[in-house]
Amino acid sequence: MSRGVAMTSQPASKRGRISWFLLFPTLAILAVVIGWPLINLILLSFQEFGRAQIFGAPPEFVGLGNYQKILGDEAFWRVMQRSVIFAAVNVVATMTLGTLVAILMQHMVKPMRYVVQAGLLVAWAMPQLTAVIVWGWMFNTQYGVLNYLITEITGVDFIGHSWLSNPLSFFAVATVIITWQSVPFVALTIYAGLTQIPKEMVEAALLDGASGWQRFWQLTAPLLRPIFTIVTILQIIWDLRVFTQIYALQGLGGLREETSTLGVYIYLTSLGSGEFGMGGAIAVIMVVVMAVISVYYVRRTLKDMDS
């Protein structure tokens, strides 16, 4: 009998070895691409690494000195607060508009739906820097179409108004750009989930007299909760680490000190000031925040799957 058990367990162990063998190339690539740079980043955050070290001077181990300086710096906390608020606004705007677009696509005829999907893919595929340049022309102080339309519609001379010189309007422009490029991912993902809801359940809700709002909150939202959770967490991570749009808009006229987010702050601390150790410490703090969010996302997803 034990021989029979051994014979039946051997194929399972063999399959396990084959699985690990097939996973090894992926794990090796992840270790090289993600693991090794992360280890170097952590080591860098415990060192004093500046311009002198770039030219060959040995780095000095400072322990938690970089973290103490960062956590005791009021500028860092202002940037952190600004980044969190900015990410929250972008996530709410993106999720709301993306959900509305997904529901709208569900009620469109096929030809129109294909046109909308093609437009979403174009916006999604556009490089971030290209999107900033295009929107920067639209918000241009002298020749922007937005200033021209406001002048024509309201009769108030808006030509010459700078949208990027004021921090509040600067982040409004950044929100428009980021939301415009993020909505396609949310809309297409949620639309894919909407197509998997059984039509019988929707028809039963209609027969029961449920309104569109009731059908969404009592039927659609619970069924698509795992998708909403995944997309929301991904948007939080992406919007917290945004860099290209903010940095490019600052180059077009934004006030750098009052508009920097975490990604730009890390760049300016490392390359701008030459404090690579300090920049590494900020990056590690950011990685920890992302890891906490990712763990929450994984646990929430597994919980939804089990339920």
Secondary structure, DSSP 8 states (H G I E B T S, - for coil): -HHHHHHHHHHHHHHHHHHHHHHHHHHHHHIIIIIHHHHHHHHHHTEE--HHHHTT---EE-TTHHHHHHHT-HHHHHHHHHHHHHHHHHHHHHHHHHHHHHHHHHTS-HHHHHHHHHHHHHHHHS-HHHHHHHHHHHT-TTT-HHHHHHHHHH-S--TT--SSSSHHHHHHHHHHHHHHHHHHHHHHHHHHHHTTS-HHHHHHHHHTT--HHHHIIIIIHHHTHHHHHHHHHHHHHHHHT--HHHHHHHHTT--HHHH--HHHHHHIIIIIT--HHHHHHHHHHHHHHHHHHHHHHHHHHHHHHH-
